[in-house]
């Protein structure tokens, strides 16, 4: 009996340890190495690596560039997450009301998501051209201002936000469509019999029953916004005058333009901490508005 128990726990330990091996190799070890690099002055070239302690963190946190980048990141994240979630939610409700051509409409709305961001950014760069771009031509028909979108510090960030929101709506829509389809049919039928209006339907049925999906999408969309890089690199390269430079793009500049890997990995660690704190905050607040069936 004792031999069988030992064999059972031995097999159990194998099944527990084996999945942890890739996690250890590809997550914990690189994380530890990155943290160590963040306390050094490594520049990719010098064979001598000297420790600077928390000097890199102090330099970054006291830098005016970091404060500007943090502000840009906050603005970018806020104005991409909120419209993307809301428009994805409304698109899902609209799609669910259509019987014929629903699959085709879903595909059209979702298509920007699986299109490479670089290709999308190139096309939108043409659309945002101040003289020959389609957007300014349309604005001109209505006698509206025709700004130099990507060349203006005032409008460049909004151009990046428009592209990011447009790309992400379909992603959110698919998850909301699945959540709406799982709402009990009895509840929908009762609301229809009682003549519940569209807004009341959204408030009392759709929002509560899709709240777990909303939590998932908010967390993932925030993380995606913090990791935005391709559209910024293609469309503005962080400019003009640093107006579209976010935390991740600043990391790229420190690491691959200035070759200051110590400072760059310190910034990467700060990004990781910010992402973790935001996720924890979301899960902490979710008990007040997320309703599980």
Backbone as a ProteinNet text record, in pm:
[ID]
protein_1_A
[PRIMARY]
XXXXXXXXXXXXXXXXXXXXXXXXXXXXXXXXXXXXXXXXXXXXXXXXXXXXXXXXXXXXXXXXXXXXXXXXXXXXXXXXXXXXXXXXXXXXXXXXXXXXXXXXXXXXXXXXXXXXXXXXXXXXXXXXXXXXXXXXXXXXXXXXXXXXXXXXXXXXXXXXXXXXXXXXXXXXXXXXXXXXXXXXXXXXXXXXXXXXXXXXXXXXXXXXXXXXXXXXXXXXXXXXXXXXXXXXXXXXXXXXXXXXXXXXXXXXXXXXXXXXXXXXXXXXXXXXXXXXXXXXXXXXXXXXXXXXX
[TERTIARY]
82.5	0	86.6	189.3	281	353	390.2	458.9	367.5	238.5	143.7	123.8	120.2	103.4	222.8	343.4	463.6	465.1	420.6	417	316.2	201.3	97.6	148.2	208.2	258.5	377.3	453.6	564.1	513.3	410.4	350.7	285	219.8	154.2	255.2	369.6	472.2	527.6	537	585.1	490	358.5	260	254.7	294.6	295.5	423	536.2	665.3	685.8	647.4	672.9	613.6	486.8	434.7	506.4	569.3	637.8	773.9	828.5	961.1	962.9	869.7	870	846.1	759.7	733.6	860.6	938.1	1063.4	1164.2	1175.6	1277.2	1242.6	1115.5	1078.4	1013.7	995.6	934.3	1018.4	1037.6	1103.7	1252.8	1321.7	1463.6	1485	1413.9	1430.5	1391.4	1289.8	1248	1358.3	1422.7	1532.1	1651.2	1683.5	1795	1765.3	1639.8	1601.6	1615	1572.5	1583.9	1730.6	1814.9	1958.2	2015.1	1976.8	2025.8	1980.4	1862.9	1811.8	1894.3	1981.5	2068.1	2211.4	2228.9	2362.9	2365.7	2485	2501.4	2532.1	2485.8	2518.9	2475.1	2563.2	2534.6	2542.2	2531	2536.3	2679	2771.2	2903.6	3012.9	3014.4	3121.6	3124.2	3243.1	3253	3243.9	3259.2	3252.7	3115	3048.4	2916.4	2927.3	2899	2908.6	2769.8	2760.5	2633.7	2614.4	2489.4	2456.4	2344.2	2309.2	2203.8	2069.6	2003.5	1872.8	1887.7	2009.7	2035.7	1951.7	1935	1853.9	1709.7	1656.2	1518.4	1504.4	1601.4	1597	1604.9	1691.4	1706.3	1577.6	1516	1392.3	1279.6	1261	1148.8	1159.3	1281.2	1299.5	1309.5	1301.1	1316.4	1186.6	1197.4	1080.1	1027	1117.2	1074.9	984.1	1021	939	800.9	793.9	665.1	578.7	640.9	566.8	518.2	605.7	570	458.7	465.5	362.1	227.5	228.5	105	50.1	138.3	94.9	33.9	96	47.5	-90.2	-109.2	-238.9	-347.6	-318.4	-416.1	-447.5	-343.6	-361.5	-443.7	-412.1	-483.3	-629	-654.5	-791.8	-877.3	-824.8	-905.2	-904.1	-831.5	-844.6	-931	-914.2	-988.3	-1137.6	-1173.5	-1315.3	-1394.3	-1352.8	-1429.8	-1430.9	-1319.5	-1314.6	-1414.8	-1422	-1515.1	-1659.1	-1688.6	-1826.2	-1872	-1789.3	-1827.4	-1834.9	-1744.9	-1751.8	-1879.8	-1919.9	-2043.7	-2165.8	-2172.5	-2285.7	-2289.1	-2171.5	-2165.8	-2218.8	-2186.5	-2234.6	-2386.7	-2443.4	-2589.6	-2654.3	-2595.1	-2648.6	-2641.9	-2528.8	-2511	-2610.9	-2637.8	-2729.1	-2873.1	-2904.5	-3040.2	-3061.2	-2954	-2961.1	-2967.5	-3060.2	-3074.2	-2996.2	-3016.6	-2949.6	-2818.8	-2713.2	-2583.9	-2509	-2548.6	-2482.1	-2335.2	-2307.1	-2168.5	-2080.7	-2136.7	-2060	-2030.4	-2129.5	-2109.6	-2005.7	-2010.5	-1910	-1770.1	-1759	-1628.6	-1575.9	-1663.4	-1621.6	-1574.9	-1647.2	-1609.8	-1482.9	-1465.3	-1350.1	-1224.6	-1240.1	-1126.7	-1008.8	-1028.7	-910.6	-823.5	-883.6	-805.1	-698.9	-733	-633.5	-551.4	-575.2	-488.7	-364.1	-244.2	-121.7	-126.4	-85.7	-90.7	-4.4	108	195.8	123.3	54.1	-18.8	-129.6	-203.3	-309.8	-253.2	-141.5	-81.4	-36.3	17	59.7	-60	-169	-290	-345.7	-352.3	-405	-312.3	-183.9	-92.3	-128.7	-170.5	-217.1	-348.5	-438.2	-567.9	-549.5	-448.6	-425.1	-339.5	-299.7	-220.3	-295.8	-231.1	-304.9	-358.9	-287.8	-328	-409.8	-367.3	-433.4	-505.6	-504.8	-568	-719.5	-778.9	-924.5	-996.6	-944.4	-1012.8	-1027.1	-920.5	-928.7	-1015.8	-1019.1	-1106.9	-1253.3	-1286.8	-1423.9	-1456.6	-1361.8	-1384	-1403.6	-1331.9	-1344.8	-1483.3	-1548.3	-1683.6	-1781.1	-1755.9	-1844.6	-1787.5	-1685.8	-1621.9	-1570.8	-1517.7	-1460.4	-1309	-1242.2	-1095.7	-1027.2	-918.4	-842.2	-699.1	-679	-547.3	-443.3	-318.6	-207.1	-192.3	-268	-286.4	-155.7	-71.8	49.7	166.3	152.4	259.8	232.2	121.7	82.4	89.5	152.9	159.6	21.6	-70.2	-205	-290.9	-269.5	-358.4	-295.8	-164.1	-97.8	-145	-155.1	-200.1	-341.9	-428.1	-565.5	-570	-478.9	-472.1	-435.6	-337.5	-299	-415.1	-487.1	-600.7	-709.9	-739.4	-842.8	-809.4	-686.4	-644.4	-655	-611.8	-611.9	-754.4	-843.1	-983.4	-1047.9	-1026.5	-1084.5	-1040.8	-916.7	-865.2	-922.9	-950.7	-989	-1137	-1222.8	-1367.5	-1413.7	-1364.8	-1408.5	-1371.2	-1253.8	-1209.1	-1307.4	-1343.4	-1438.9	-1576.5	-1615.5	-1746.9	-1765.3	-1664.3	-1676.2	-1700.5	-1628.9	-1647.4	-1784.9	-1829.3	-1962	-2072.7	-2052.5	-2151.2	-2168.3	-2057.4	-2063.4	-2132.3	-2102.6	-2164.9	-2314.8	-2355.3	-2498.4	-2572.8	-2510	-2574.5	-2597.4	-2519.4	-2534	-2632.8	-2693	-2797.6	-2920.1	-2979.3	-3097.5	-3207.5	-3259.6	-3362.3	-3489.2	-3516.4	-3638	-3637	-3521.9	-3512.2	-3537.4	-3481.3	-3501.5	-3648.6	-3713.2	-3854.4	-3943.6	-3914.3	-3993.2	-3981.1	-3861	-3839.7	-3914.1	-3916.5	-3986.9	-4137.5	-4190.2	-4333.7	-4375.2	-4287.1	-4318.2	-4289.8	-4239.1	-4212.7	-4097.2	-3993	-3876.1	-3804.5	-3773.9	-3706.9	-3561	-3497.7	-3357.1	-3262.7	-3273.6	-3184	-3205.5	-3331.8	-3361.1	-3311.5	-3319.1	-3269.1	-3118.3	-3048.9	-2903.9	-2867.8	-2938.4	-2907.1	-2936.8	-3049.4	-3093.8	-3057.2	-3026.4	-2998.1	-2856.5	-2828.7	-2702.2	-2581	-2583.9	-2468.4	-2439.9	-2539.8	-2510	-2462.2	-2526.5	-2492.5	-2361.4	-2316.3	-2188.2	-2075.6	-2101.6	-2000.1	-1871.4	-1875.4	-1748.1	-1666.6	-1736.4	-1667.9	-1609.2	-1681.8	-1631.9	-1503.8	-1499.9	-1379.1	-1261.2	-1282.2	-1174.8	-1126.4	-1219	-1181.3	-1113.7	-1157.3	-1093.5	-948	-924.5	-788	-700.6	-748.7	-667.1	-646.3	-746.7	-733.2	-637	-638.7	-542.1	-399.7	-380.1	-247.4	-204.6	-297.6	-266.7	-230	-298.6	-268.4	-131.2	-97.1	35.1	146.2	112.5	212.1	209.3	132.8	121.8	257.9	293.8	423	416.5	361.6	368.8	310.6	188.5	124.7	199.8	260.1	337.2	464.7	532	656.8	633.5	528	502.5	450.8	361.6	290.7	361.9	425.7	482.1	622.6	671.5	800.8	810.4	699.7	698.7	682.3	683.6	672.9	531.9	514.9	618.1	644.1	768.6	813.7	776.2	778	750.7	605.7	513.3	372.1	303.9	359.1	299.4	393.2	490.3	584.4	522.8	497.9	441.6	552.5	516	615.9	691.8	619.5	687.7	775.8	729.5	812	935.9	920.8	1035.3	1135.5	1084.1	1171.9	1250.7	1183.6	1251.2	1362	1334.7	1435.6	1556.3	1530.7	1641.2	1725.6	1658.2	1729.3	1797.8	1729.5	1779	1821.1	1801.3	1853.5	1966.2	1949.2	2052.1	2140.8	2105.6	2183.2	2210.5	2112.1	2121.7	2032.7	2082.9	2001.3	1967.2	2056.7	2026.4	1905.6	1903.8	1791.2	1664.8	1681.5	1566	1499.6	1580.4	1520.9	1461.4	1514.8	1452.5	1314.3	1305.1	1176.1	1080.7	1132.3	1048.7	993.4	1075.7	1029.7	919.6	934.6	830.9	701.1	711.7	592.2	523.9	603	548.2	474	533.6	470.3	339.9	341.5	220.9	110.5	146.2	47.3	-11.5	73.7	26.1	-65.3	-30.4	-112.4	-248.7	-250.2	-377.5	-466	-406.8	-483.9	-538.5	-455.6	-501.6	-614.2	-602.5	-706.9	-837.6	-828.1	-947.8	-1015.7	-937.7	-996.4	-1050.3	-985.8	-1034.6	-1167.4	-1183.3	-1307.5	-1416.8	-1379.7	-1477.4	-1590.4	-1564.7	-1669.1	-1788.1	-1769	-1876.9	-1963.3	-1913	-1991.6	-1995.7	-1915.7	-1918.2	-2013.1	-2106.1	-2206.5	-2190.8	-2159.9	-2145.3	-2276.5	-2315.2	-2441.3	-2432.7
-120.3	0	126.3	122.3	235.3	255.8	146.2	154.9	219.4	182.1	239.8	389.5	427.7	569.7	650.7	598.6	666.8	679.8	572.5	573.8	677.6	684	779.7	923.5	954.8	1090.5	1121.9	1016.9	1037.5	1074.2	1001.7	1033.5	1171.3	1202.4	1331.9	1446.3	1426.4	1531.1	1552.8	1444.6	1457.4	1545.7	1519.3	1596.5	1742	1767.6	1905.1	1976.8	1906.5	1969.5	1994.5	1897.5	1910.8	2038.4	2073.3	2198.9	2323.4	2311.5	2427.4	2452.4	2350.2	2364.3	2472.6	2470	2579.8	2715.8	2719.2	2844.8	2897.5	2806.3	2845.4	2894.3	2822.5	2855.2	2982.7	2996.2	3105.9	3224.4	3216.9	3327.6	3372.5	3284	3325	3356.5	3271.8	3296.7	3426.8	3446.9	3576.1	3695.6	3677.5	3786.8	3822.6	3719.8	3743.3	3809.2	3762.2	3820.2	3965.6	3993.1	4130	4223.1	4174.7	4258.6	4285.7	4184.4	4205.2	4307.3	4294.7	4389.8	4532.2	4545.7	4679.1	4749.6	4676.5	4737.5	4752.9	4744.7	4756.6	4869.2	4894.2	4996	4932.4	4809.9	4735.9	4813.8	4816.8	4890.7	4802.5	4672	4576.7	4547.8	4641.4	4631.3	4604.8	4680.9	4672.1	4535	4470.3	4340	4353.3	4474.2	4497.3	4552.6	4483.4	4526.5	4566.9	4692.1	4743.4	4762.6	4734.7	4751.9	4897.6	4944.6	5081.2	5081.7	4964.4	4955.2	5000.7	5087.7	5138.1	5271.7	5299.7	5426.2	5445.3	5336.7	5347.2	5383.3	5322.5	5351.7	5496.4	5543.8	5682.3	5780.7	5750.2	5838.2	5844.6	5727.7	5723	5796.3	5765.4	5822.5	5974.2	6026.7	6171.5	6242.7	6167.1	6224.7	6289.6	6409.1	6476.6	6402.3	6335.5	6256.5	6142.5	6075.7	5966.1	6017	6131.8	6187	6219.9	6273.1	6302.6	6174.3	6074.1	5945.5	5877.8	5884.9	5825.9	5892.7	6025	6097.9	6055.4	6046.5	6002.5	5863.5	5775.3	5637.4	5634	5716.1	5721.7	5770.1	5877.3	5931	5828	5767.4	5667.2	5549.3	5498.7	5383	5415.2	5530.2	5569.2	5580.4	5649.4	5677.3	5564.8	5459.3	5340.2	5234.1	5216.6	5111.8	5142.9	5262.7	5296.2	5291	5360.9	5351.9	5211.2	5138.6	5004.2	4912.3	4917.6	4833	4871.7	5001.9	5047	5016.1	5048.3	5024.7	4875	4795.5	4651.1	4593.5	4644.6	4601	4636.5	4761.1	4803.8	4729.8	4704.2	4629.5	4487.5	4426.2	4290.1	4288	4386.9	4393.4	4412.1	4499.4	4523.7	4398	4330.4	4209.9	4102.2	4089.7	3985.8	4010.7	4133	4163.4	4128.5	4093.5	4065.9	3915.4	3872.3	3729.7	3690	3763.3	3730.8	3808.9	3738.7	3803	3832.2	3767.1	3794.2	3753.7	3635.8	3587.5	3678.2	3724.4	3813.6	3946	3999.2	4125.4	4109.5	3997	3970.1	3967	3901.8	3889.8	4027.1	4111.9	4245.2	4330.1	4323.1	4403.5	4350.1	4217.2	4155.5	4160.6	4180.3	4170.5	4261.3	4383.8	4464.8	4400.9	4317	4260.3	4164.9	4077.9	3980.9	4032.2	4157.1	4219.5	4272.2	4248.1	4295.8	4444.3	4480.7	4620.3	4709	4657	4736.6	4774.6	4678.2	4706.2	4807.7	4790.4	4884.8	5024.7	5033.5	5163.4	5234.8	5159.3	5220.6	5279.1	5202.5	5250.1	5374.3	5370	5484.9	5606.6	5584	5696.2	5770.7	5695.4	5759.2	5833.9	5771.7	5834.4	5966.6	5971.3	6091	6196.4	6173.3	6274.2	6406.9	6518.1	6645.4	6698.5	6674.7	6732.3	6637	6510.2	6415.4	6303.4	6307.7	6201.9	6204.2	6085.5	6073.7	6143.5	6131.5	6187.9	6339.3	6408.8	6554.3	6597.5	6517	6549.9	6542.6	6440.4	6427.4	6542.3	6576.1	6688.1	6818.8	6832.3	6953	6967.5	6854.6	6861.5	6928.1	6911.6	6967.1	7096	7152.5	7276.4	7264.1	7148.1	7122.9	7140	7164	7178.5	7056.1	7079.2	6972.4	6974.6	6916.9	6925.4	6836.6	6868.9	6782.3	6675.9	6569.8	6473.7	6423	6364.5	6299.5	6396.1	6517.3	6615.7	6716	6701.4	6795.6	6730.9	6798.2	6746.4	6739.9	6821.4	6825.4	6709.2	6665	6566	6428	6417.3	6289.8	6176.6	6204.6	6101.2	6056.1	6151	6113.9	6027.2	6050.5	5965.7	5822.1	5806.4	5673.1	5606.5	5684.5	5631.2	5582.2	5660.2	5621	5486.3	5469.9	5344.1	5227.9	5248.8	5142.5	5100.1	5198.3	5166.8	5093.7	5143	5079.7	4933.8	4906.7	4770.5	4679.7	4734.5	4651	4626	4700.7	4685.9	4543.4	4486.5	4352	4245.7	4261.4	4167.5	4166.3	4283.8	4293	4243.8	4275.5	4234.6	4083.4	4007.5	3861.9	3806.6	3855.5	3807.8	3846.4	3966.6	4008.3	3929.8	3898.1	3816.1	3681	3619.5	3490.7	3504.6	3613.2	3634	3658.2	3734	3761.3	3634.5	3551.2	3425.5	3331.3	3346.7	3259.8	3314.2	3429.7	3481	3390.6	3346.9	3258.3	3316.8	3235.3	3281.4	3323.7	3260.9	3295.6	3442.1	3492	3631.6	3725.2	3692.5	3774.9	3776.8	3659.7	3650.5	3727.9	3720.6	3795.2	3945.5	3990.5	4133.3	4177.4	4092.8	4125.9	4132.1	4037.6	4036.2	4159.2	4205.4	4321.4	4453.7	4445.1	4565.9	4647.8	4582.4	4651.6	4728.4	4853.7	4937.6	4900	4948.3	4913	4951.5	5075.3	5117.4	5035.8	5011.4	4931.8	4788.5	4737.2	4602.2	4595.7	4698.7	4703.1	4710.6	4795.5	4820.9	4701.5	4634.9	4529	4388.2	4370.3	4234.5	4223.3	4300.5	4282.5	4317	4430.7	4471	4372.8	4334.2	4239.6	4103.2	4050.8	3916	3910.2	4022.3	4023.2	4084.7	4111.7	4177.5	4096.3	3960.9	3887.7	3905.9	3910.2	3935.3	4075.5	4171	4309	4317	4245.6	4244.8	4188.9	4077.2	4016.3	4112	4175.5	4264.1	4390.9	4443.5	4563.4	4534.3	4421.9	4386.8	4362.8	4283	4250.3	4372.3	4458.3	4576.9	4677.6	4690.2	4777.9	4727.9	4596.8	4538.9	4560.5	4540.9	4561.5	4707.2	4800.7	4942.9	4977.9	4919.5	4944.1	4886.7	4785.8	4721.8	4773.7	4879	4931.7	4980.3	4936.9	4976.6	4992.9	4893.2	4890.3	5015.9	5052.8	5168.6	5298	5307.3	5427.3	5433.7	5320.8	5317	5350.8	5295.9	5316.6	5457.1	5506.9	5630.4	5757	5753.4	5877.5	5864.2	5742.1	5719.9	5794.7	5801.5	5867.5	6017.3	6075.4	6219.5	6262.9	6388.7	6493.1	6546	6573.8	6627.2	6536.1	6404.6	6308.8	6299.8	6357.2	6361.5	6224.9	6128.9	5995.1	5888.6	5931.4	5836.2	5779.7	5648.6	5581.1	5504.2	5436.9	5367.6	5262.7	5181.8	5075.5	5133.4	5241	5301.4	5367.1	5422.8	5479.6	5370	5253.3	5137.5	5102.9	5100.2	5070.1	5171.6	5298.7	5401.5	5386.6	5358.3	5340.3	5218.3	5109.6	4983.4	4977.6	5020.2	4994.2	5119.4	5237.2	5359.2	5417.8	5416.4	5469.4	5360.1	5233	5117.3	5124.1	5170.6	5175.5	5065.2	4943.2	4829.7	4830.1	4879.1	4886.8	4974.5	5093.6	5184.6	5126.6	5061.6	5005.6	4894.4	4804.2	4695.5	4747	4855.9	4919	4971.9	5033	5081.4	4965.1	4854	4736.2	4681.4	4684.3	4639.6	4730.4	4860.6	4955.9	4930.3	4903.2	4871.5	4746.7	4644.9	4522	4548.3	4629.9	4662.9	4739.8	4836.7	4914.2	4823.4	4733.2	4639.9	4551.8	4500.1	4415.5	4489.7	4614.1	4693.1	4724.7	4757.9	4786.2	4661.6	4546.1	4421.9	4387.9	4402.8	4377.1	4471.9	4597.7	4694.9	4656.4	4613.4	4572.7	4454.1	4353.3	4235.8	4270.8	4364.9	4406.1	4477.9	4564.4	4639	4556.2	4444	4365.8	4310.3	4289.9	4233.2	4327.6	4456	4552.5	4562.1	4511	4526.6	4403.2	4302	4179.8	4079.8	4028.6	3935	3802	3698.4	3565.5	3490.1	3418.9	3345.3	3226.9
0	0	0	84.1	91.5	-40.6	-106.5	-235.1	-340.1	-339.1	-435.7	-410.7	-282	-249.5	-297.3	-275.4	-321.2	-472.5	-540.9	-686.5	-736.6	-666.9	-705.5	-692.2	-576.3	-554.2	-645.1	-679.5	-773.2	-910.8	-958.3	-1088.2	-1086.3	-973	-960	-966.9	-900	-901.3	-1041.2	-1119.3	-1257	-1338.2	-1323.8	-1398.4	-1353.4	-1229.7	-1179.9	-1222.5	-1214.1	-1240.9	-1390.4	-1474.9	-1618.3	-1679.2	-1649.3	-1706.2	-1653.7	-1536.7	-1479.7	-1543.4	-1610.7	-1670.5	-1778.4	-1876.8	-1975.8	-1912.2	-1808.2	-1739	-1673.2	-1615.9	-1551.5	-1654.2	-1766.6	-1867.5	-1942.7	-1982.3	-2071.9	-1999.9	-1867.9	-1796.8	-1678.1	-1580.7	-1457.3	-1478.3	-1554.6	-1578.5	-1657.9	-1771.6	-1842.2	-1755.4	-1670.6	-1583.6	-1484.7	-1428.9	-1334.4	-1405	-1525.4	-1601.2	-1637	-1676	-1710.8	-1591	-1476	-1356.5	-1324.3	-1342.1	-1319.1	-1417.5	-1545.7	-1646.2	-1615.5	-1553.8	-1523.7	-1416.9	-1349.3	-1247.2	-1297.1	-1431.5	-1490	-1593	-1648.6	-1753	-1888	-1911.9	-2034.1	-2157.8	-2258.4	-2381.6	-2505.9	-2491.3	-2603.3	-2651.3	-2631	-2692.8	-2590.3	-2484.6	-2386.3	-2319.2	-2311.6	-2243.9	-2092.5	-2042.8	-1898.7	-1862.6	-1771.3	-1725.9	-1579.5	-1552.6	-1416.2	-1356.4	-1228.2	-1157.5	-1117.1	-1136.5	-1096.1	-992.1	-943.7	-842.9	-897.1	-822.1	-865.4	-938.7	-983.3	-1051.3	-1176.3	-1254.5	-1375.9	-1344.3	-1239.3	-1200.1	-1153.9	-1078.4	-1030.6	-1146.8	-1242.9	-1359.1	-1440.1	-1462.5	-1541.1	-1469.2	-1340.7	-1266.9	-1252.6	-1254.2	-1240	-1374.7	-1483.4	-1616.3	-1663.5	-1720.5	-1776.3	-1899.1	-1971.1	-2087.3	-2042.6	-1933.3	-1881.8	-1842.1	-1777.7	-1736.4	-1857.9	-1962.8	-2084.9	-2151.7	-2155.6	-2216.5	-2137.7	-2005.2	-1920.7	-1946	-1961.9	-1992.6	-2128.6	-2229	-2362.4	-2357.5	-2279.9	-2268.3	-2202.9	-2099.5	-2031.5	-2127	-2201.4	-2296.9	-2404.7	-2458.8	-2563.9	-2513.2	-2395.2	-2339.7	-2312.2	-2249.2	-2217.1	-2342.3	-2444.5	-2563	-2665.5	-2639.2	-2722.8	-2655.3	-2524.8	-2453.9	-2448.4	-2403	-2383.6	-2515.2	-2622.2	-2747.4	-2806.9	-2796.6	-2853.3	-2785.2	-2652.6	-2577.8	-2609.6	-2605.8	-2628.6	-2770.6	-2870.1	-3009.1	-3041.1	-2981	-2999.7	-2941.5	-2824.7	-2759	-2843.2	-2891.1	-2973.1	-3106.6	-3164	-3290.3	-3271.5	-3158	-3130.6	-3118.2	-3049.3	-3036.3	-3173	-3254.1	-3388.2	-3473.9	-3470.4	-3551.5	-3510.7	-3379.7	-3332	-3375.2	-3415.9	-3461.4	-3608.4	-3676.9	-3820.7	-3843.3	-3925.4	-3954	-4079.5	-4187.6	-4312.7	-4324.5	-4360.2	-4379.3	-4251.5	-4140.5	-4012.5	-4016.7	-4070.8	-4075.6	-4160.7	-4274	-4361.3	-4291.3	-4219.8	-4148.3	-4037.6	-3966.9	-3863.7	-3923.8	-4038.6	-4104.1	-4145.5	-4199.2	-4243.2	-4125.3	-4014.1	-3898	-3833.2	-3837.1	-3772.2	-3858.6	-3988.3	-4080.8	-4046.7	-3995.7	-3959.6	-3852.9	-3766.7	-3657.1	-3707.6	-3803.4	-3849.4	-3967.3	-4006.8	-4106.7	-4037.4	-4090.7	-4024.8	-3994	-3873.2	-3830	-3918.5	-3964.5	-4051.1	-4179.9	-4240.6	-4365.2	-4341.1	-4231.4	-4196.9	-4176	-4106.9	-4076	-4202.4	-4299.4	-4425.5	-4499	-4505.9	-4574.3	-4505.5	-4371.4	-4297.5	-4308.9	-4326.9	-4349.4	-4477.5	-4580	-4703.2	-4679.4	-4602.9	-4575	-4500.4	-4411.2	-4329.5	-4397.7	-4523	-4592.5	-4598.9	-4563.4	-4553.7	-4686.3	-4797.6	-4926.5	-5012.5	-5017.3	-5107.4	-5033.3	-4900.9	-4823.1	-4833.8	-4831.6	-4845.3	-4730.5	-4608.4	-4492.2	-4503.8	-4538.5	-4550.5	-4667.9	-4772.6	-4884.5	-4841.8	-4763.8	-4713.1	-4618.8	-4529.8	-4438.3	-4515.5	-4626.3	-4707.5	-4768.3	-4801.5	-4857.8	-4760.5	-4631	-4528.3	-4467.2	-4532	-4484.4	-4341.3	-4307.9	-4175.8	-4182	-4068.2	-4067.7	-4126.8	-4198.7	-4262.7	-4207.9	-4090.4	-4025.3	-4091.8	-4065.2	-4106.3	-3998.4	-4011.2	-3903.8	-3844.7	-3927	-3877	-3860.1	-3907.7	-3895.6	-3783.4	-3714.1	-3609.7	-3472.6	-3377.4	-3240.4	-3176.4	-3225	-3168.6	-3216.8	-3341.2	-3399.9	-3419.6	-3411.6	-3442.7	-3350.8	-3220.3	-3127.4	-3159.8	-3197.6	-3231.5	-3356.8	-3448.7	-3568	-3529.9	-3441.3	-3394.7	-3320.4	-3240.8	-3165.3	-3259.4	-3364.2	-3460	-3523.2	-3565.8	-3628.8	-3530.3	-3407.4	-3307.8	-3271.8	-3255.5	-3223.6	-3340.2	-3460.7	-3580	-3592.1	-3558.4	-3567.8	-3459	-3340.2	-3227.3	-3210.3	-3281.3	-3263.3	-3292.9	-3402.2	-3441.4	-3339.8	-3278.2	-3174.9	-3057.7	-3009.7	-2898.3	-2940.2	-3062.5	-3110.7	-3105.9	-3147.9	-3149.1	-3008.9	-2910.6	-2773.5	-2720.3	-2751.6	-2705.6	-2775.7	-2903.2	-2974.8	-2906.1	-2869.2	-2800.4	-2664.7	-2591.7	-2460.7	-2474	-2574.4	-2595.2	-2634.2	-2714.8	-2755.9	-2639	-2530.9	-2414.3	-2310.8	-2338.8	-2249.3	-2262.1	-2151	-2158.6	-2247	-2336.8	-2430.3	-2358.5	-2243.5	-2169.7	-2129.3	-2087.8	-2044.4	-2162.1	-2277.1	-2396.6	-2435.3	-2431.6	-2470.1	-2374.8	-2244.2	-2146.1	-2171.1	-2197.1	-2224.1	-2349.7	-2450.5	-2573.4	-2550.4	-2471.1	-2440.9	-2360.2	-2272.8	-2190.2	-2261.4	-2382.8	-2460.2	-2407.1	-2357.9	-2303.8	-2413.9	-2388.3	-2486.7	-2503.6	-2610.8	-2637.7	-2524.3	-2471.8	-2365.7	-2238.6	-2203.7	-2085.2	-2102.8	-2225	-2256.4	-2235	-2281.3	-2263.3	-2115.3	-2042.9	-1902.5	-1813	-1834.8	-1742.7	-1787.1	-1914.3	-1964.8	-2021	-2125.7	-2196.4	-2110.1	-2042.3	-1960.5	-1846.1	-1764.8	-1655.1	-1704.1	-1808	-1852.8	-1930.2	-1981.1	-2054	-1971.2	-1843.1	-1760.5	-1745.2	-1732.9	-1729.8	-1857.8	-1971.3	-2098.4	-2100.7	-2045.5	-2039.4	-1957.6	-1844.8	-1761.3	-1839	-1906	-1986.2	-2094.1	-2165.3	-2275.2	-2225.5	-2112.6	-2057.6	-2022.7	-1954.4	-1914.5	-2037.2	-2132.1	-2249.8	-2339.9	-2349.6	-2434.5	-2373.3	-2241.4	-2174.4	-2197.8	-2181.9	-2205.5	-2349.8	-2443	-2584.6	-2613.1	-2547.3	-2566.6	-2510.7	-2396.6	-2338.9	-2426.9	-2509.4	-2594.7	-2738.3	-2763.6	-2900.2	-2949.6	-3069.4	-3126	-3278.1	-3347.4	-3493.1	-3557.1	-3517.1	-3580.1	-3551	-3432.7	-3398.8	-3482	-3496	-3572.1	-3718.7	-3776.7	-3919.4	-3947.3	-3862.2	-3893.3	-3844.9	-3727.6	-3673.3	-3615.9	-3593.2	-3528.1	-3394.2	-3323.6	-3194	-3199.3	-3316.5	-3331.5	-3366.6	-3402.7	-3401.3	-3260.4	-3233.6	-3104.1	-2987.9	-3012.8	-2906.1	-2864.3	-2941.9	-2901.7	-2908.1	-2982.3	-2989.3	-2931.1	-2855.8	-2795.3	-2667	-2666.2	-2549.8	-2477.6	-2368	-2287	-2367.4	-2444.5	-2519.5	-2629.5	-2693.3	-2797.5	-2737	-2619.5	-2548.2	-2513.1	-2476.2	-2450.4	-2577.2	-2690.8	-2817.1	-2844.5	-2820.7	-2846.2	-2754	-2626.4	-2532.2	-2568.6	-2606.5	-2629.1	-2764.9	-2871.4	-3006.3	-3083.1	-3024.4	-3084.8	-3000.9	-2868.5	-2779.4	-2720.7	-2741.9	-2694.3	-2543.9	-2471.2	-2325	-2269.3	-2273.1	-2234.6	-2085.9	-2002.8	-1860.6	-1833.9	-1894.9	-1878.5	-1941.9	-2056.9	-2127.3	-2046.7	-1989.7	-1911.7	-1781	-1727.8	-1611	-1648.7	-1767.7	-1814.5	-1839.7	-1895.8	-1918.9	-1787.5	-1683.3	-1551.6	-1498.8	-1520	-1478	-1554	-1683.6	-1763.7	-1710	-1674.8	-1619.8	-1489	-1403	-1274.5	-1297.8	-1388.9	-1418.4	-1470.8	-1562.2	-1617.2	-1507.8	-1419.8	-1310.6	-1215.6	-1181.2	-1089.5	-1150.5	-1278.9	-1345.4	-1347.4	-1378.3	-1380.3	-1242	-1139.1	-1002.3	-963.5	-1003	-972.8	-1040.7	-1166.1	-1239.1	-1172	-1135.2	-1070.3	-931.8	-862.9	-732.2	-741.1	-841.9	-859.3	-926.1	-987.4	-1064.2	-977.6	-848.5	-762.1	-746.6	-781.7	-768.8	-894.7	-1007.7	-1129.3	-1218.5	-1190.2	-1270.7	-1206.4	-1286.8	-1237.6	-1311.5	-1235.8	-1294.5	-1278.8	-1384.7	-1381.3	-1284.7
[MASK]
+++++++++++++++++++++++++++++++++++++++++++++++++++++++++++++++++++++++++++++++++++++++++++++++++++++++++++++++++++++++++++++++++++++++++++++++++++++++++++++++++++++++++++++++++++++++++++++++++++++++++++++++++++++++++++++++++++++++++++++++++++++++++++++++++++++++++++++++++++++++++++++++++++++

